[in-house]
Amino acid sequence: MLKRLRNSEVCADCSVSDPRWASVNRGVLVCDECCSVHRSLGRHSSQVRHLTHTPWPPTQLQMVQTLYNNGANSIWEHTLLDPASVMSGKRKANPQDKVHPNKADFIRAKYQMLAFVHRMPCRDDDSCTAKDLSKQLHSSVRTGNLETCLRLLSLGAQANFFHPEKGNTPLHVAAKAGQVSQAELLTVYGADPGAPDTSGYTPIDYARQAGHHDLADRLVEIQYELTDRLAFYLCGRKPDHKNGEHFVIPQLADSSVDLSELAKAAKKKLQSLSNHLFEELAMDVYDEVDRRETDAVWLATQNHSTLVTETTVVPFLPVNPEYSSTRNQGRQKLARFNAHEFATLVIDILSDAKRRQLGNSVTSPRVDNVELILKSVGSCPVDDRQDNDQPDYDSVASDEDGDLDPASGKTDRAKSLDSDLSDSPVSVQEFQEVKNALAASEAKIQQLLKVNSNLSDELRHMQKKTTKQTSIPDGDYDNTVNDAELEDSGAARRGRLRSSGWLGETGSMADLDDPEAESDGSLPSTEDVIRKTEQITKNIQELLRAAQENKHDSFVPCSERIHVAVSEMAALFPKKPRSDTVRGALRLLTSSAQRLQSECRKAAPLPESGPGQTLGPDMQLVTQQVIQCAYDIAKAAKQLVTITTKENNN
């Protein structure tokens, strides 16, 4: 079944020979290094499968073979084939390029931004709207020209388009014509095998009526793909759809244990979800199953003696920009479920999917926050730390307050600010994503600088008076101070910060949480906060460059500079701010800076080890922890910029 392609294939992104992975929705083959970047994009951009170590539906593998052999890659690299692109300096990656940033930047431009896809010039008489493209797709799927349909889909044609004159969808047409590969391609892009035409017939019905019984059976499998995949993940068995068995509900070995009250409440919440929200949750769990299974294949197929840190596992589901920040955070928290907890969640979803399919719905209030389910669902309750200590991985979260949690009365953003710092490491593969987040933060900073450029000199003068004891001269932003200067100035500033209560001393931190403590509502000027944030960002970028280049001896001085910049920023704020969000952001900022120093000290070179001496630390793990701390510092700084801008503008 797992027939390999001929031995002359090359990676679609860097031209390395003998690629071992396929991107199903792009119709291309990729090598291990490029696959690591594809996986970091998320399934919404690229759905990767190993050619030999992943079980494939034969017709889906045949679809990918056909697309690859017919030059599907030229769809994604259309403009690069133009000789003018060589003159402009545009080129694709080559085997000698580094994964980061060369290959990663090219792959993101190619598949995320579709930078090289042919764009038809649209005039008033052109048929280039999504509706017109979808009508062309509707006509094309009756033929075997698979790459034409992929090109139309890449331009915006809708796989589930309902033709108003024909009264059916492209999948109806492909099923009637017996075009198996076209049906596979359409369903990969979201076509529904159960969608009815104007007479109530589905694509499955069309295939059976036309005598294409194998295609009809395959469409039934696709219709149950989500629940089949979840069941196979747990017990290695799929339902026998031909004999009317559509669900397999595995049982845990300890299923006889009585459910706790929390577990019963969680199951009730799951059942009370509207069909739409239940489908979203099920799709998110499906993506997490895919991530875990692909990770297992990835680790099993790598040469661990030469495996580089740039191409490591994906630690949690990548952000999907089409989803809300709340949903993205909930998706990423799925990675924190251990095997038993995750299996319990999967079984609960399978059971409720069967109940809903059979029409045994219950009448209950609508639950508007799927993340609440993720926190407590399953017969084995999740540790409380997973409820409250989750890192906010969402690099595209909006600056708005977010959805209100009816249980706590707080917004999701306020809850994330109130949480303690998590110890979860971030993969070294996330270097580029952290850098992108920092770049976005810098762009925001520049925008805010422009917005606040009209602040009066009088206001600035008043602000300087307010923070006179904690400010430093405007010129003290040199990023290249020597170690002696850094030690002296750092000690002085840390002493000043201890007096203001922001370095995390036991007594000072207790004051922060004392409800009877006198609080100060004054905030620094936005311009001052932005200036300090720029300094923090600049130092973090220096640290990330050192991490990428494995210059571990630079970690300690970089962390010292970051700590100084963080201390100066924290000193701008009052000792006891009235706002919970300000206190939470400052706590995250300062505790992350302290933790960063501790982690960087682990990277300091040890004396030469002799017999019986302890070996040095795991530098890959240290680097992961350093990146996590830097990410949290950048996130907290951005939050403080947002808060002060909002307050000062009001």
VMD Tcl script that draws the C-alpha trace (Angstrom):
set ca {
  {0.00 0.00 0.00}
  {2.83 2.36 0.89}
  {4.34 2.43 -2.53}
  {7.28 4.81 -2.80}
  {7.78 7.20 -5.66}
  {10.62 6.80 -8.10}
  {14.13 7.44 -6.78}
  {14.63 10.75 -8.59}
  {12.48 12.93 -6.33}
  {13.91 16.03 -4.69}
  {12.67 18.23 -1.87}
  {10.25 20.84 -3.21}
  {11.75 23.56 -1.01}
  {15.54 23.05 -1.07}
  {16.12 20.37 -3.78}
  {17.75 17.83 -1.44}
  {17.46 14.34 -2.92}
  {15.31 11.53 -1.53}
  {12.74 13.48 0.52}
  {10.92 11.32 3.07}
  {7.91 13.49 3.91}
  {4.90 14.73 1.98}
  {2.75 17.82 2.43}
  {-0.68 16.41 1.60}
  {-2.53 19.67 0.96}
  {0.36 21.18 -1.05}
  {1.06 18.10 -3.15}
  {4.83 18.23 -2.62}
  {7.60 16.12 -1.07}
  {10.00 17.63 1.46}
  {13.17 16.60 3.29}
  {13.58 16.25 7.05}
  {14.91 19.78 7.59}
  {12.20 21.45 5.54}
  {9.58 19.22 7.16}
  {10.55 20.59 10.56}
  {9.62 24.07 9.30}
  {6.39 22.78 7.72}
  {5.38 21.31 11.07}
  {6.00 24.62 12.83}
  {3.55 26.29 10.42}
  {0.64 24.16 11.67}
  {-1.79 21.87 9.83}
  {-3.76 24.86 8.55}
  {-0.72 25.66 6.37}
  {0.82 22.25 5.71}
  {-0.35 18.72 6.55}
  {2.75 16.52 6.65}
  {2.96 12.73 6.58}
  {5.96 10.42 6.41}
  {6.01 8.47 3.15}
  {6.76 5.09 4.72}
  {6.23 5.30 8.48}
  {2.73 6.81 8.42}
  {-0.30 4.69 7.45}
  {-1.74 6.17 4.24}
  {-5.11 5.67 2.58}
  {-3.94 4.32 -0.84}
  {-6.03 6.80 -2.83}
  {-4.69 9.75 -0.85}
  {-1.10 8.66 -1.47}
  {-1.92 8.28 -5.16}
  {-3.30 11.82 -5.17}
  {-0.04 13.19 -3.76}
  {1.98 11.13 -6.26}
  {-0.04 12.54 -9.15}
  {0.33 16.13 -7.97}
  {4.06 15.75 -7.39}
  {4.70 14.08 -10.76}
  {2.65 16.72 -12.59}
  {4.61 19.63 -11.15}
  {2.37 20.88 -8.34}
  {5.39 22.65 -6.86}
  {5.33 25.12 -9.75}
  {1.99 26.39 -8.40}
  {3.65 27.53 -5.18}
  {6.80 28.83 -6.95}
  {5.21 30.34 -10.07}
  {6.90 33.75 -9.96}
  {10.29 32.22 -9.14}
  {10.23 30.57 -12.57}
  {10.18 34.02 -14.15}
  {13.72 35.05 -15.25}
  {13.01 38.50 -13.86}
  {12.93 37.04 -10.36}
  {16.62 36.14 -10.64}
  {17.41 39.73 -11.48}
  {15.43 40.93 -8.46}
  {17.39 38.66 -6.12}
  {14.51 36.28 -5.37}
  {15.54 32.63 -5.18}
  {14.47 29.42 -3.52}
  {16.43 27.76 -0.75}
  {19.25 25.37 -1.59}
  {20.67 22.34 0.25}
  {23.56 24.34 1.72}
  {21.32 26.94 3.35}
  {20.79 26.88 7.10}
  {17.37 25.85 8.35}
  {17.08 29.13 10.26}
  {16.70 31.68 8.90}
  {17.20 30.79 5.20}
  {15.00 27.75 4.64}
  {12.47 28.79 7.27}
  {11.99 32.26 5.77}
  {11.58 30.85 2.27}
  {9.07 28.17 3.35}
  {6.98 30.66 5.31}
  {6.89 33.04 2.37}
  {6.02 30.19 0.01}
  {3.19 28.54 1.95}
  {2.00 31.02 4.57}
  {2.11 34.26 2.58}
  {1.76 32.57 -0.86}
  {4.36 35.07 -2.03}
  {5.18 33.22 -5.26}
  {1.70 32.09 -6.35}
  {0.50 33.51 -9.64}
  {-1.98 36.32 -9.13}
  {-4.27 36.96 -12.08}
  {-4.70 40.65 -12.93}
  {-8.28 41.55 -12.05}
  {-10.19 43.85 -14.35}
  {-13.90 44.48 -14.48}
  {-14.39 41.79 -17.11}
  {-12.11 39.19 -15.47}
  {-13.39 36.05 -13.79}
  {-11.10 36.21 -10.78}
  {-13.49 36.47 -7.85}
  {-13.77 33.58 -5.39}
  {-17.21 32.78 -6.79}
  {-15.95 32.63 -10.38}
  {-12.91 30.56 -9.36}
  {-15.22 28.18 -7.50}
  {-17.40 27.79 -10.60}
  {-14.29 26.93 -12.60}
  {-13.38 24.36 -9.93}
  {-16.90 22.93 -10.16}
  {-16.36 22.33 -13.89}
  {-12.76 21.08 -13.64}
  {-13.23 18.28 -11.12}
  {-15.02 16.05 -13.63}
  {-11.67 15.70 -15.45}
  {-8.42 14.14 -14.27}
  {-6.51 17.43 -14.41}
  {-5.64 17.48 -10.73}
  {-3.05 20.26 -10.78}
  {-5.54 22.67 -12.39}
  {-7.90 22.17 -9.46}
  {-5.05 22.66 -6.96}
  {-4.15 25.91 -8.71}
  {-7.76 27.11 -8.47}
  {-7.85 26.19 -4.77}
  {-4.59 28.08 -4.21}
  {-6.17 31.18 -5.76}
  {-9.19 31.07 -3.47}
  {-11.71 28.65 -4.97}
  {-13.96 27.10 -2.30}
  {-14.00 23.29 -2.05}
  {-17.50 23.36 -0.51}
  {-18.91 25.82 -3.07}
  {-22.62 25.23 -3.76}
  {-23.33 25.99 -7.42}
  {-26.61 27.95 -7.52}
  {-27.54 26.80 -11.04}
  {-26.31 23.20 -10.81}
  {-27.62 22.71 -7.28}
  {-24.62 20.75 -5.97}
  {-20.96 21.01 -4.94}
  {-17.68 20.14 -6.73}
  {-17.48 16.94 -4.67}
  {-20.86 15.82 -6.09}
  {-19.45 16.28 -9.59}
  {-16.20 14.42 -8.84}
  {-18.10 11.55 -7.19}
  {-20.46 11.16 -10.14}
  {-17.52 11.15 -12.57}
  {-15.56 8.64 -10.48}
  {-12.62 11.02 -10.08}
  {-11.07 9.51 -6.97}
  {-8.02 11.79 -6.78}
  {-10.18 14.88 -7.30}
  {-12.39 13.73 -4.44}
  {-9.33 13.23 -2.22}
  {-8.02 16.71 -3.04}
  {-11.38 18.36 -2.40}
  {-11.82 16.66 0.97}
  {-8.29 17.63 2.01}
  {-9.40 21.23 1.41}
  {-12.54 20.75 3.48}
  {-15.22 19.42 1.12}
  {-18.02 17.64 3.02}
  {-18.94 14.11 1.78}
  {-22.29 14.44 3.58}
  {-23.36 17.75 2.02}
  {-26.77 17.40 0.28}
  {-27.65 18.73 -3.15}
  {-30.99 20.42 -3.87}
  {-32.67 17.00 -3.89}
  {-31.06 15.86 -0.65}
  {-28.48 13.51 -2.23}
  {-24.90 13.50 -0.92}
  {-21.65 12.88 -2.86}
  {-21.72 9.37 -1.36}
  {-25.13 8.82 -2.97}
  {-23.81 10.16 -6.31}
  {-20.89 7.71 -6.25}
  {-23.11 4.72 -5.47}
  {-25.68 5.66 -8.12}
  {-22.87 5.92 -10.70}
  {-21.48 2.51 -9.71}
  {-18.30 3.84 -8.08}
  {-18.67 1.76 -4.93}
  {-15.01 1.93 -3.84}
  {-15.16 5.71 -4.05}
  {-18.42 5.72 -2.08}
  {-16.82 3.59 0.64}
  {-13.82 5.93 0.75}
  {-16.10 8.97 1.10}
  {-17.80 7.29 4.06}
  {-14.37 6.82 5.67}
  {-13.57 10.49 5.07}
  {-16.89 11.47 6.63}
  {-15.81 9.73 9.84}
  {-12.14 10.64 9.54}
  {-12.02 12.61 12.80}
  {-13.50 9.94 15.05}
  {-11.67 7.17 13.19}
  {-8.34 8.91 13.78}
  {-9.04 9.41 17.48}
  {-10.06 5.77 17.94}
  {-7.05 4.47 16.01}
  {-4.75 6.63 18.14}
  {-5.95 4.91 21.32}
  {-6.51 1.29 20.30}
  {-5.07 0.83 16.79}
  {-8.46 -0.15 15.35}
  {-10.97 1.59 13.11}
  {-14.70 0.89 12.71}
  {-15.97 -1.40 9.95}
  {-18.00 1.18 8.04}
  {-19.02 -1.28 5.32}
  {-20.94 -3.29 7.91}
  {-22.54 -0.26 9.51}
  {-20.10 0.13 12.41}
  {-19.19 3.82 12.54}
  {-17.74 4.25 16.04}
  {-15.17 2.46 18.17}
  {-15.16 3.63 21.80}
  {-12.00 2.38 23.56}
  {-12.02 1.78 27.31}
  {-9.28 2.68 29.78}
  {-7.83 -0.12 31.85}
  {-9.00 1.60 35.04}
  {-12.41 2.57 33.68}
  {-14.09 0.80 36.58}
  {-12.92 3.55 38.95}
  {-15.77 5.83 39.97}
  {-15.67 9.27 38.45}
  {-14.87 12.14 40.78}
  {-17.32 15.00 41.17}
  {-14.98 17.20 39.13}
  {-14.84 14.64 36.34}
  {-18.62 14.28 36.32}
  {-19.01 18.05 36.12}
  {-16.48 18.17 33.29}
  {-18.33 15.50 31.33}
  {-21.58 17.41 31.82}
  {-19.93 20.58 30.52}
  {-18.71 18.70 27.47}
  {-22.20 17.40 26.77}
  {-23.67 20.88 27.16}
  {-21.51 22.37 24.43}
  {-23.34 23.49 21.32}
  {-22.65 21.35 18.26}
  {-20.49 24.11 16.78}
  {-18.27 24.44 19.86}
  {-18.09 20.66 20.28}
  {-16.88 20.38 16.67}
  {-14.22 23.01 17.35}
  {-13.02 21.14 20.43}
  {-12.99 17.82 18.54}
  {-10.99 19.36 15.67}
  {-8.48 20.79 18.13}
  {-8.04 17.39 19.78}
  {-7.64 15.85 16.29}
  {-4.82 18.32 15.57}
  {-3.18 17.41 18.88}
  {-3.41 13.71 18.02}
  {-1.75 14.46 14.69}
  {1.00 16.43 16.45}
  {1.70 13.61 18.92}
  {1.71 10.89 16.28}
  {3.91 12.89 13.93}
  {6.31 13.62 16.79}
  {6.59 9.88 17.42}
  {7.33 9.20 13.75}
  {9.76 12.13 13.66}
  {11.80 10.87 16.61}
  {11.78 7.31 15.28}
  {13.10 8.29 11.86}
  {15.84 10.76 12.82}
  {19.53 9.99 12.98}
  {20.03 10.96 16.60}
  {23.81 11.09 16.28}
  {23.56 14.01 13.85}
  {20.17 15.49 14.78}
  {20.60 19.26 15.04}
  {18.75 21.30 17.60}
  {17.08 23.41 14.89}
  {14.96 20.46 13.73}
  {13.37 19.20 16.91}
  {9.87 18.22 17.96}
  {7.00 20.70 17.90}
  {6.18 21.17 21.62}
  {2.58 22.36 21.17}
  {0.11 23.24 18.43}
  {1.28 26.26 16.41}
  {-0.89 29.36 16.39}
  {-3.64 29.48 13.78}
  {-4.24 33.18 13.02}
  {-7.81 32.45 11.95}
  {-8.70 31.35 15.49}
  {-9.28 33.56 18.52}
  {-6.50 33.96 21.06}
  {-8.60 32.05 23.61}
  {-8.97 29.08 21.29}
  {-5.28 29.11 20.37}
  {-4.31 29.09 24.05}
  {-6.71 26.23 24.72}
  {-5.26 24.26 21.79}
  {-1.74 24.72 23.09}
  {-2.71 23.59 26.59}
  {-3.61 20.19 25.14}
  {0.12 19.44 25.00}
  {0.23 19.58 28.81}
  {-2.18 16.66 29.21}
  {-0.36 13.46 30.14}
  {-1.15 10.20 28.34}
  {-3.93 9.14 30.72}
  {-5.59 12.55 30.83}
  {-5.46 12.96 27.07}
  {-6.80 9.45 26.47}
  {-9.70 10.20 28.81}
  {-10.50 13.39 26.90}
  {-10.39 11.52 23.58}
  {-12.76 8.82 24.88}
  {-15.17 11.45 26.19}
  {-15.20 13.15 22.78}
  {-15.75 9.85 20.96}
  {-18.61 8.94 23.27}
  {-20.30 12.31 22.91}
  {-19.77 12.33 19.14}
  {-21.62 9.03 18.93}
  {-24.40 10.35 21.15}
  {-24.81 13.45 19.01}
  {-24.67 11.43 15.78}
  {-27.48 9.19 17.00}
  {-29.55 12.26 17.83}
  {-29.57 11.82 21.60}
  {-28.99 15.50 22.18}
  {-29.69 17.13 25.53}
  {-31.26 20.49 26.19}
  {-28.87 22.56 28.25}
  {-27.39 26.06 28.44}
  {-24.82 26.99 25.82}
  {-21.21 27.08 27.00}
  {-19.30 29.88 25.33}
  {-15.75 29.10 26.44}
  {-14.27 25.83 25.18}
  {-11.16 26.47 27.25}
  {-13.18 25.76 30.40}
  {-13.76 22.24 29.10}
  {-10.07 21.73 28.35}
  {-9.24 22.62 31.93}
  {-11.35 19.97 33.59}
  {-12.70 17.42 31.09}
  {-12.02 13.72 31.60}
  {-12.34 11.13 34.30}
  {-8.80 11.90 35.49}
  {-8.80 15.58 36.54}
  {-5.90 17.70 35.39}
  {-3.47 19.03 37.96}
  {-4.38 22.49 39.22}
  {-1.18 23.88 37.77}
  {-2.55 23.20 34.33}
  {-5.52 25.36 35.17}
  {-3.63 28.40 36.38}
  {0.02 28.27 35.39}
  {-0.22 28.06 31.64}
  {2.27 30.11 29.62}
  {0.64 32.37 27.09}
  {2.19 30.99 23.91}
  {-0.18 32.90 21.64}
  {2.00 35.14 19.49}
  {-1.01 36.66 17.74}
  {-3.21 37.39 20.74}
  {-4.98 40.72 20.44}
  {-4.38 43.58 22.82}
  {-8.04 43.64 23.78}
  {-9.25 42.33 27.11}
  {-10.56 39.05 25.71}
  {-13.53 36.86 26.54}
  {-15.03 36.92 30.01}
  {-14.81 33.74 32.04}
  {-18.20 33.38 33.73}
  {-16.71 31.24 36.49}
  {-14.17 33.77 37.71}
  {-15.50 37.05 36.42}
  {-12.11 37.75 34.88}
  {-11.03 37.99 31.29}
  {-8.74 35.36 29.82}
  {-6.01 37.99 29.54}
  {-6.39 38.99 33.20}
  {-6.23 35.33 34.23}
  {-3.04 34.79 32.24}
  {-1.46 37.84 33.87}
  {-2.42 36.62 37.34}
  {-0.87 33.20 36.77}
  {2.60 32.24 37.96}
  {5.44 31.60 35.58}
  {5.43 28.15 33.96}
  {8.50 25.97 33.73}
  {7.57 24.58 30.32}
  {10.50 24.75 27.88}
  {10.16 26.17 24.41}
  {11.84 24.28 21.57}
  {14.92 25.77 19.97}
  {12.97 25.46 16.75}
  {10.85 28.35 18.06}
  {13.80 30.79 17.69}
  {12.34 32.32 14.58}
  {8.86 32.61 16.06}
  {10.26 34.39 19.11}
  {12.21 36.74 16.85}
  {9.10 37.41 14.82}
  {7.17 38.18 18.01}
  {9.91 40.58 19.06}
  {9.89 42.21 15.63}
  {6.14 42.64 15.88}
  {6.60 44.16 19.32}
  {9.17 46.58 17.93}
  {6.78 47.58 15.17}
  {4.12 48.20 17.80}
  {6.59 50.27 19.75}
  {7.37 52.42 16.73}
  {3.67 52.90 16.10}
  {3.08 53.91 19.70}
  {5.99 56.34 19.56}
  {4.31 58.11 16.67}
  {0.93 58.11 18.38}
  {2.38 59.66 21.52}
  {4.79 62.12 19.86}
  {2.35 64.96 20.48}
  {2.55 64.67 24.28}
  {3.33 68.11 25.68}
  {6.70 68.99 27.17}
  {4.90 69.97 30.34}
  {3.50 66.46 30.80}
  {6.92 64.96 30.25}
  {8.42 67.38 32.76}
  {5.80 66.45 35.35}
  {6.41 62.76 34.74}
  {10.15 63.16 35.20}
  {9.51 64.83 38.54}
  {7.28 61.94 39.58}
  {9.94 59.32 38.77}
  {12.97 61.43 39.67}
  {14.23 58.97 42.26}
  {13.96 55.99 39.92}
  {14.91 57.47 36.53}
  {18.28 57.36 34.86}
  {19.80 59.89 32.44}
  {18.35 59.75 28.95}
  {21.70 58.84 27.49}
  {22.17 55.72 29.60}
  {21.10 53.27 26.91}
  {24.45 52.01 25.70}
  {24.17 48.30 25.00}
  {27.92 47.74 25.01}
  {28.98 48.56 28.57}
  {31.87 46.52 29.90}
  {31.45 43.95 32.64}
  {32.87 46.18 35.39}
  {30.52 49.02 34.56}
  {27.65 46.57 34.32}
  {28.39 45.08 37.73}
  {28.64 48.49 39.43}
  {25.62 50.05 37.76}
  {23.62 46.85 38.07}
  {24.27 46.65 41.83}
  {23.21 50.27 42.32}
  {20.06 49.87 40.28}
  {19.15 46.59 41.92}
  {19.47 48.32 45.29}
  {17.14 51.04 44.10}
  {14.67 48.44 42.82}
  {14.69 46.57 46.11}
  {13.62 49.77 47.83}
  {10.73 50.13 45.38}
  {9.64 46.52 45.89}
  {9.95 45.10 42.37}
  {12.87 42.69 42.64}
  {10.77 39.99 44.21}
  {11.96 40.20 47.80}
  {9.75 38.25 50.16}
  {8.46 41.24 52.07}
  {7.93 43.36 48.99}
  {6.09 40.71 47.05}
  {3.85 40.07 50.03}
  {2.92 43.75 49.99}
  {1.80 43.41 46.39}
  {-0.84 40.89 47.30}
  {-1.93 42.58 50.51}
  {-5.45 43.88 49.86}
  {-5.12 46.37 52.72}
  {-1.84 47.79 51.50}
  {-1.95 51.35 50.30}
  {-1.89 51.38 46.50}
  {-0.82 54.04 44.03}
  {-2.72 54.52 40.80}
  {-0.21 56.77 38.98}
  {1.45 55.21 35.93}
  {4.55 56.41 34.08}
  {4.29 58.15 30.74}
  {3.90 55.94 27.70}
  {7.02 57.42 26.14}
  {9.19 56.40 29.12}
  {7.80 52.87 29.10}
  {8.36 52.59 25.35}
  {11.97 53.73 25.69}
  {12.67 51.07 28.30}
  {10.88 48.43 26.23}
  {13.10 49.23 23.24}
  {16.16 48.66 25.42}
  {14.80 45.34 26.69}
  {13.96 44.21 23.16}
  {17.42 45.13 21.87}
  {19.09 43.11 24.63}
  {16.81 40.11 24.11}
  {17.68 40.06 20.41}
  {21.36 40.00 21.33}
  {20.73 37.04 23.64}
  {18.81 35.16 20.94}
  {21.64 35.69 18.46}
  {24.06 34.25 20.99}
  {21.76 31.26 21.49}
  {21.44 30.64 17.76}
  {25.21 30.77 17.33}
  {25.78 28.53 20.41}
  {27.79 31.31 22.13}
  {26.89 30.08 25.59}
  {29.63 32.15 27.25}
  {27.67 35.27 26.21}
  {24.54 34.21 28.10}
  {25.53 35.64 31.49}
  {26.52 39.16 30.31}
  {23.43 39.28 28.08}
  {21.18 38.28 30.97}
  {22.78 40.94 33.17}
  {22.03 43.63 30.59}
  {18.46 42.39 30.30}
  {18.10 42.38 34.10}
  {19.34 45.97 34.30}
  {16.92 47.07 31.56}
  {14.04 45.24 33.25}
  {14.92 46.79 36.61}
  {14.92 50.28 35.10}
  {11.55 49.67 33.48}
  {10.01 48.27 36.66}
  {11.33 51.26 38.62}
  {9.10 53.54 36.55}
  {6.02 51.98 38.12}
  {4.70 52.58 41.65}
  {5.47 50.05 44.35}
  {1.82 49.05 44.77}
  {-0.15 49.68 41.58}
  {-3.90 49.61 41.91}
  {-4.40 47.62 38.71}
  {-4.29 43.81 38.93}
  {-3.12 43.62 35.33}
  {-0.20 46.00 35.99}
  {0.84 43.98 39.04}
  {0.59 40.74 37.07}
  {2.63 42.08 34.15}
  {5.31 43.49 36.46}
  {5.48 40.25 38.40}
  {5.94 38.30 35.18}
  {8.55 40.78 33.94}
  {10.74 40.78 37.04}
  {10.42 37.10 37.95}
  {11.28 36.12 34.36}
  {14.37 38.36 34.43}
  {15.53 36.75 37.68}
  {14.89 33.28 36.33}
  {16.73 34.18 33.12}
  {19.83 35.08 35.14}
  {19.63 31.78 37.00}
  {19.31 29.77 33.78}
  {22.13 31.66 32.05}
  {24.50 30.99 34.94}
  {24.04 27.29 34.23}
  {25.64 27.91 30.82}
  {28.79 29.37 32.34}
  {31.87 27.28 31.45}
  {32.89 24.82 34.15}
  {36.47 24.03 35.19}
  {38.01 21.19 33.28}
  {36.39 18.02 34.61}
  {38.52 15.17 35.82}
  {37.76 11.55 36.68}
  {34.65 11.24 38.82}
  {33.61 14.86 38.33}
  {30.10 15.85 37.30}
  {29.54 16.60 33.65}
  {28.29 20.00 32.50}
  {24.62 20.85 32.03}
  {22.48 19.82 29.09}
  {23.04 22.92 26.94}
  {20.05 22.24 24.73}
  {17.75 22.19 27.76}
  {19.40 25.31 29.19}
  {18.96 27.10 25.86}
  {15.29 26.14 25.75}
  {14.75 27.56 29.23}
  {16.64 30.74 28.32}
  {14.41 31.27 25.28}
  {11.27 30.70 27.35}
  {12.38 33.34 29.88}
  {13.24 35.82 27.12}
  {9.86 35.22 25.50}
  {8.04 35.89 28.80}
  {10.02 39.10 29.36}
  {9.16 40.39 25.87}
  {5.50 39.48 26.38}
  {5.30 41.25 29.76}
  {7.00 44.36 28.35}
  {4.50 44.52 25.52}
  {1.64 44.19 28.00}
  {2.96 47.11 30.05}
  {3.26 49.27 26.92}
  {-0.33 48.43 26.01}
  {-1.64 49.12 29.52}
  {0.12 52.46 29.95}
  {-0.87 53.63 26.48}
  {-4.51 52.81 27.14}
  {-4.52 54.46 30.58}
  {-2.67 57.61 29.50}
  {-4.84 58.08 26.43}
  {-7.91 57.92 28.65}
}
mol new
graphics top color blue
foreach p $ca { graphics top sphere $p radius 0.5 }
foreach p [lrange $ca 0 end-1] q [lrange $ca 1 end] { graphics top cylinder $p $q radius 0.2 }
display resetview
